[in-house]
């Protein structure tokens, strides 16, 4: 649980930087953060849970959360693809 809270705090700071926030549904947010932690343990990086990981670090670089598309997705759609961040 400590890892989850630490990562939530990190992502909350990231969201504030771009003037958006974390998903207000706590269970959804925790589930997504847990998946990020599992991906980091399995693949060595916090790949977005909504992405398919090829296993090629060079190819998968843009899938690390928060991905480079995240601020654009939130601005355009009101949320990122995996819905961890919302407007």
Phi and psi in degrees as a GROMACS rama.xvg file:
@    title "Ramachandran Plot"
@    xaxis  label "Phi"
@    yaxis  label "Psi"
@TYPE xy
-62.9214  -40.8033  UNK-2
-60.9569  -41.2511  UNK-3
-63.3449  -48.1373  UNK-4
-64.1888  -39.0056  UNK-5
-62.6273  -44.3183  UNK-6
-69.9305  -36.9141  UNK-7
-59.962  -43.7758  UNK-8
-62.3439  -43.2956  UNK-9
-60.6181  -45.9089  UNK-10
-72.2727  -29.6884  UNK-11
-64.2554  -42.3232  UNK-12
-63.6241  -40.865  UNK-13
-61.0772  -46.2892  UNK-14
-60.9712  -43.9564  UNK-15
-61.1502  -36.5241  UNK-16
-57.8217  -36.7261  UNK-17
-101.115  8.08814  UNK-18
63.1861  38.8922  UNK-19
-131.719  -172.28  UNK-20
-139.772  172.756  UNK-21
-77.6945  156.521  UNK-22
-52.0905  125.273  UNK-23
-70.3895  -13.9979  UNK-24
-82.4064  101.534  UNK-25
-53.9281  -43.7955  UNK-26
-63.6587  -40.4447  UNK-27
-65.137  -46.5398  UNK-28
-60.7189  -45.6973  UNK-29
-62.9579  -39.8762  UNK-30
-61.8883  -44.3721  UNK-31
-64.7974  -42.5426  UNK-32
-64.5783  -40.4307  UNK-33
-59.4112  -42.3934  UNK-34
-65.7203  -36.9421  UNK-35
-62.7802  -42.4362  UNK-36
-64.0064  -43.0369  UNK-37
-62.9612  -41.1645  UNK-38
-64.1349  -38.1749  UNK-39
-64.6792  -42.0117  UNK-40
-65.6731  -39.5805  UNK-41
-79.7262  -43.3482  UNK-42
-110.984  -10.047  UNK-43
87.4757  8.01365  UNK-44
-153.117  155.057  UNK-45
-84.8124  74.5446  UNK-46
-72.0907  140.539  UNK-47
-55.616  135.393  UNK-48
-65.5021  -16.6952  UNK-49
-87.9585  -3.5095  UNK-50
-100.452  152.097  UNK-51
-91.9853  125.889  UNK-52
-94.6848  126.478  UNK-53
-84.7738  -22.5077  UNK-54
94.9089  -6.23967  UNK-55
-96.88  105.635  UNK-56
-54.5121  -37.3731  UNK-57
-65.7548  -43.1343  UNK-58
-71.8128  -33.0985  UNK-59
-90.4999  -0.815046  UNK-60
-52.4717  -41.8043  UNK-61
-74.4282  -0.945123  UNK-62
-100.396  2.9479  UNK-63
-76.5506  131.7  UNK-64
-86.0072  133.456  UNK-65
-76.1412  130.63  UNK-66
-73.2436  164.526  UNK-67
-65.1802  -20.0769  UNK-68
-86.0597  -13.2369  UNK-69
-51.759  -54.8137  UNK-70
-59.1075  -36.8473  UNK-71
-67.7653  -41.6681  UNK-72
-63.2287  -44.7956  UNK-73
-64.2445  -42.2311  UNK-74
-64.2027  -43.8446  UNK-75
-76.003  -49.1455  UNK-76
-101.919  -15.9135  UNK-77
93.5775  -2.07888  UNK-78
-163.966  158.081  UNK-79
-82.0844  169.867  UNK-80
-56.0095  -42.4714  UNK-81
-85.8057  -8.26303  UNK-82
72.9044  23.026  UNK-83
-73.2315  -38.4093  UNK-84
-109.702  139.366  UNK-85
-135.371  161.108  UNK-86
